[in-house]
Amino acid sequence: MINAGPLILRRWKLSDAEALVRHANNRKIWLNLRDRFPYPYSEAEARSYLAQHDAHSGAIRNFAIEFQGEAIGAIGLEFFTDVNRLTAEIGYWLGESMWGRGFATLAVKAVTAYAFATFNLRRLQATVYEWNPASARVLEKSGYTLEARLRDYIFKDNRICDALMYAKLRD
Ligand SMILES: CC(C)(COP(=O)(O)OP(=O)(O)OC[C@H]1O[C@@H](n2cnc3c(N)ncnc32)[C@H](O)[C@@H]1OP(=O)(O)O)[C@@H](O)C(=O)NCCC(=O)NCCS
């Protein structure tokens, strides 16, 4: 568990299902994540996600972002393999009613520090779709550097677009 100002980053619980559906079921969130993140986000999807992530042993890789006792979003790490095994991707979303309060920046800063302290990692990265300036700003405010524009890297919502590769190296 990590304390980040008004937020608590913690393991998911089965009892988060209702809040998870309420915050995650949003096309604007889906539009900025991989297609495996569902839209619509049903109660069944929430239960299946929580069944996989509840009570996992070992260091947490997928956090619920809790505010005032409620799960309002998610932040997690996905580890690469083989010659990229010292790299992980950081991914996050917040319920729309929580946008614009600095919460994503708090969470990204906290999980970035946690990731370098907990795992054998050299590099954290995120690929932002070109229509998502808010997320690019979150990464910049969290000390990530824009390294490249990956042209035509994304096919999302029947559109081809560029991705911005942001990364932060272990200090
Ligand atoms: C991206 C997201 C996580 C941002 O969450 P948030 O809590 O609102 O972010 P913060 O408040 O910490 O910071 C947002 C920054 O973006 C800026 N911003 C917001 N909309 C913007 C826009 N259209 N253009 C430029 N900057 C914008 C804000 O002004 C703020 O910067 P500032 O502090 O310098 O003013 C949230 O919008 C979200 O969940 N989006 C859908 C999922 C997603 O995009 N995930 C990331 C995938 S890479």
PDBQT file of the ligand as one rigid body, heavy atoms in Angstrom, charges set to zero:
ROOT
HETATM    1  C1  LIG A 201      -5.008  11.096 -18.455  1.00  0.00    +0.000 C 
HETATM    2  C2  LIG A 201      -5.644  11.099 -17.069  1.00  0.00    +0.000 C 
HETATM    3  C3  LIG A 201      -5.123   9.903 -16.289  1.00  0.00    +0.000 C 
HETATM    4  C4  LIG A 201      -5.255  12.420 -16.384  1.00  0.00    +0.000 C 
HETATM    5  O1  LIG A 201      -5.734  12.401 -15.037  1.00  0.00    +0.000 OA
HETATM    6  P1  LIG A 201      -5.801  13.731 -14.153  1.00  0.00    +0.000 P 
HETATM    7  O2  LIG A 201      -5.893  13.310 -12.730  1.00  0.00    +0.000 OA
HETATM    8  O3  LIG A 201      -6.847  14.644 -14.689  1.00  0.00    +0.000 OA
HETATM    9  O4  LIG A 201      -4.360  14.361 -14.425  1.00  0.00    +0.000 OA
HETATM   10  P2  LIG A 201      -3.666  15.553 -13.602  1.00  0.00    +0.000 P 
HETATM   11  O5  LIG A 201      -4.745  16.412 -13.029  1.00  0.00    +0.000 OA
HETATM   12  O6  LIG A 201      -2.644  14.966 -12.705  1.00  0.00    +0.000 OA
HETATM   13  O7  LIG A 201      -2.877  16.334 -14.758  1.00  0.00    +0.000 OA
HETATM   14  C5  LIG A 201      -3.514  16.633 -15.984  1.00  0.00    +0.000 C 
HETATM   15  C6  LIG A 201      -2.721  17.705 -16.695  1.00  0.00    +0.000 C 
HETATM   16  O8  LIG A 201      -3.138  17.721 -18.073  1.00  0.00    +0.000 OA
HETATM   17  C7  LIG A 201      -3.566  19.010 -18.405  1.00  0.00    +0.000 C 
HETATM   18  N1  LIG A 201      -4.578  18.857 -19.435  1.00  0.00    +0.000 N 
HETATM   19  C8  LIG A 201      -5.820  18.368 -19.312  1.00  0.00    +0.000 A 
HETATM   20  N2  LIG A 201      -6.447  18.393 -20.500  1.00  0.00    +0.000 NA
HETATM   21  C9  LIG A 201      -5.566  18.914 -21.380  1.00  0.00    +0.000 A 
HETATM   22  C10 LIG A 201      -5.617  19.221 -22.757  1.00  0.00    +0.000 A 
HETATM   23  N3  LIG A 201      -6.712  18.958 -23.487  1.00  0.00    +0.000 N 
HETATM   24  N4  LIG A 201      -4.516  19.749 -23.345  1.00  0.00    +0.000 NA
HETATM   25  C11 LIG A 201      -3.403  20.002 -22.642  1.00  0.00    +0.000 A 
HETATM   26  N5  LIG A 201      -3.296  19.732 -21.308  1.00  0.00    +0.000 NA
HETATM   27  C12 LIG A 201      -4.370  19.212 -20.704  1.00  0.00    +0.000 A 
HETATM   28  C13 LIG A 201      -4.065  19.600 -17.118  1.00  0.00    +0.000 C 
HETATM   29  O9  LIG A 201      -4.147  21.004 -17.196  1.00  0.00    +0.000 OA
HETATM   30  C14 LIG A 201      -2.989  19.092 -16.144  1.00  0.00    +0.000 C 
HETATM   31  O10 LIG A 201      -1.795  19.813 -16.306  1.00  0.00    +0.000 OA
HETATM   32  P3  LIG A 201      -1.396  21.070 -15.322  1.00  0.00    +0.000 P 
HETATM   33  O11 LIG A 201      -1.304  20.525 -13.931  1.00  0.00    +0.000 OA
HETATM   34  O12 LIG A 201      -0.095  21.524 -15.861  1.00  0.00    +0.000 OA
HETATM   35  O13 LIG A 201      -2.496  22.085 -15.463  1.00  0.00    +0.000 OA
HETATM   36  C15 LIG A 201      -7.193  11.014 -17.160  1.00  0.00    +0.000 C 
HETATM   37  O14 LIG A 201      -7.652  12.027 -17.995  1.00  0.00    +0.000 OA
HETATM   38  C16 LIG A 201      -7.681   9.687 -17.692  1.00  0.00    +0.000 C 
HETATM   39  O15 LIG A 201      -7.931   8.756 -16.957  1.00  0.00    +0.000 OA
HETATM   40  N6  LIG A 201      -7.841   9.591 -19.041  1.00  0.00    +0.000 N 
HETATM   41  C17 LIG A 201      -8.315   8.369 -19.683  1.00  0.00    +0.000 C 
HETATM   42  C18 LIG A 201      -7.295   7.222 -19.572  1.00  0.00    +0.000 C 
HETATM   43  C19 LIG A 201      -5.907   7.612 -20.023  1.00  0.00    +0.000 C 
HETATM   44  O16 LIG A 201      -5.723   8.478 -20.870  1.00  0.00    +0.000 OA
HETATM   45  N7  LIG A 201      -4.888   6.939 -19.456  1.00  0.00    +0.000 N 
HETATM   46  C20 LIG A 201      -3.507   7.189 -19.816  1.00  0.00    +0.000 C 
HETATM   47  C21 LIG A 201      -3.142   6.382 -21.022  1.00  0.00    +0.000 C 
HETATM   48  S1  LIG A 201      -1.458   6.710 -21.573  1.00  0.00    +0.000 SA
ENDROOT
TORSDOF 0
